[in-house]
Amino acid sequence: MAFPYELIDLTHTLHEGIPTWPGHCGFNHNLHIDYSDCDGEDKFRVMKVSMRAGIATHLEKNC
């Protein structure tokens, strides 16, 4: 069975100034704990990512 669609990658890099609907701040990325902050053997990173619903690229079916 042939795949009936063509996929085109329209990925945009997320940044604070990315356009959004209806023009609010689009993306925010905060680093709370980094690997170097961890004591002991187990290392981890804690991040908070916030974005509005109308951000970045949308998918559309095109036959």
Backbone bond lengths (Angstrom), bond angles and torsions (degrees), N, CA, C in turn:
res aa  C-N    CA-C-N  psi(-1)  N-CA   C-N-CA  omega(-1)  CA-C   N-CA-C  phi
1 M - - - 1.457 - - 1.520 108.35 -
2 A 1.303 116.97 126.60 1.461 122.49 178.87 1.526 110.10 -81.00
3 F 1.324 115.62 142.95 1.461 120.75 176.83 1.525 107.70 -74.27
4 P 1.351 118.63 120.73 1.466 120.93 -171.02 1.532 114.93 -81.91
5 Y 1.335 118.01 6.08 1.460 120.37 -176.45 1.515 110.66 -125.69
6 E 1.317 115.69 154.48 1.457 121.65 171.97 1.527 107.11 -104.67
7 L 1.325 117.57 128.03 1.455 121.65 178.87 1.520 109.20 -97.65
8 I 1.319 116.39 130.02 1.455 122.55 177.99 1.519 107.53 -123.02
9 D 1.326 117.42 123.73 1.464 122.20 -179.02 1.524 109.60 -81.06
10 L 1.320 116.32 113.92 1.463 122.46 178.78 1.529 110.69 -113.31
11 T 1.314 116.37 30.75 1.457 121.89 -175.39 1.528 111.24 -59.22
12 H 1.326 115.20 134.80 1.464 122.52 174.93 1.522 108.38 -111.94
13 T 1.321 116.35 143.33 1.459 120.22 174.01 1.518 108.57 -71.81
14 L 1.335 116.61 130.54 1.462 120.52 179.65 1.522 109.99 -78.70
15 H 1.329 116.05 133.09 1.466 122.60 176.62 1.521 107.89 -154.32
16 E 1.334 116.70 167.78 1.471 120.64 -174.80 1.517 113.30 -61.21
17 G 1.314 118.32 -28.44 1.458 120.82 -177.09 1.515 114.83 -94.64
18 I 1.346 118.11 9.27 1.461 120.34 -178.53 1.533 109.95 -61.89
19 P 1.343 118.37 136.32 1.466 120.35 179.67 1.527 111.98 -61.24
20 T 1.311 115.71 140.83 1.464 121.96 178.34 1.519 109.67 -136.10
21 W 1.289 114.72 168.58 1.463 120.61 173.32 1.503 107.62 -108.42
22 P 1.282 122.91 125.78 1.455 129.66 3.78 1.534 112.87 -99.19
23 G 1.302 119.24 47.54 1.457 121.70 173.21 1.521 115.28 96.95
24 H 1.317 118.94 15.48 1.461 121.62 178.64 1.524 110.33 -84.43
25 C 1.338 115.62 177.30 1.458 121.28 175.90 1.516 108.09 -58.52
26 G 1.325 116.76 126.39 1.450 119.82 -170.72 1.500 116.68 -88.82
27 F 1.332 118.37 -36.87 1.442 119.55 -170.23 1.519 109.35 -150.37
28 N 1.325 115.35 137.64 1.455 120.41 178.04 1.517 107.96 -140.17
29 H 1.324 115.86 132.50 1.468 122.17 -177.29 1.525 107.08 -131.08
30 N 1.335 117.13 117.64 1.463 122.04 179.52 1.517 110.20 -120.76
31 L 1.316 115.54 133.45 1.457 122.36 176.39 1.529 107.28 -96.21
32 H 1.341 117.29 118.81 1.461 121.91 -177.91 1.528 111.94 -96.10
33 I 1.318 117.28 -44.00 1.467 122.28 178.84 1.522 107.13 -136.78
34 D 1.336 116.81 130.27 1.455 120.57 177.50 1.523 109.86 -110.08
35 Y 1.315 116.33 165.97 1.464 121.78 -177.39 1.527 111.80 -52.71
36 S 1.311 116.74 -41.21 1.473 120.61 -177.49 1.527 113.00 -67.97
37 D 1.327 118.45 -16.57 1.470 122.45 178.51 1.535 112.09 -81.75
38 C 1.321 118.02 -11.74 1.459 122.50 -174.09 1.533 111.09 -86.15
39 D 1.317 115.28 132.29 1.458 121.08 172.00 1.521 108.09 -92.03
40 G 1.291 117.18 150.74 1.460 120.19 176.18 1.509 112.91 90.88
41 E 1.313 114.42 -170.59 1.460 122.50 -173.18 1.531 113.34 -78.04
42 D 1.332 116.82 -34.49 1.464 121.14 -177.12 1.524 110.48 -85.23
43 K 1.318 116.45 124.00 1.462 122.81 179.53 1.524 108.73 -113.01
44 F 1.315 116.67 143.17 1.459 120.95 179.91 1.512 109.71 -154.29
45 R 1.324 114.99 168.75 1.464 122.79 178.55 1.525 107.80 -130.61
46 V 1.333 116.69 136.64 1.463 122.49 177.13 1.525 107.43 -118.67
47 M 1.336 116.05 121.22 1.457 121.42 -179.54 1.528 109.51 -128.77
48 K 1.321 115.46 152.75 1.463 121.47 173.78 1.525 107.38 -119.18
49 V 1.325 116.01 124.50 1.449 122.45 178.63 1.520 107.62 -116.54
50 S 1.333 116.71 124.48 1.468 121.86 179.50 1.520 109.17 -124.31
51 M 1.330 116.46 137.24 1.460 120.35 175.48 1.523 109.23 -155.91
52 R 1.299 114.93 152.65 1.459 121.03 176.87 1.530 109.91 -77.25
53 A 1.306 116.35 163.08 1.463 120.50 -177.21 1.525 112.01 -67.09
54 G 1.319 118.89 -35.28 1.462 121.76 -177.60 1.511 111.92 -92.41
55 I 1.320 117.32 63.83 1.462 121.54 -177.40 1.525 110.14 -126.61
56 A 1.321 115.83 148.33 1.460 124.43 169.00 1.520 112.33 71.46
57 T 1.310 115.57 -154.55 1.456 122.88 -171.90 1.530 110.91 -89.58
58 H 1.313 115.56 142.12 1.459 121.83 176.92 1.522 108.71 -108.59
59 L 1.315 116.23 155.85 1.457 121.36 178.65 1.514 109.87 -97.61
60 E 1.305 115.37 142.15 1.461 120.06 179.14 1.526 108.85 -136.61
61 K 1.298 115.84 136.95 1.473 121.33 176.50 1.530 108.13 -81.80
62 N 1.321 115.34 126.38 1.455 119.80 179.74 1.527 107.50 -133.80
63 C 1.318 116.73 109.97 1.473 120.57 -177.53 1.521 110.58 -93.92
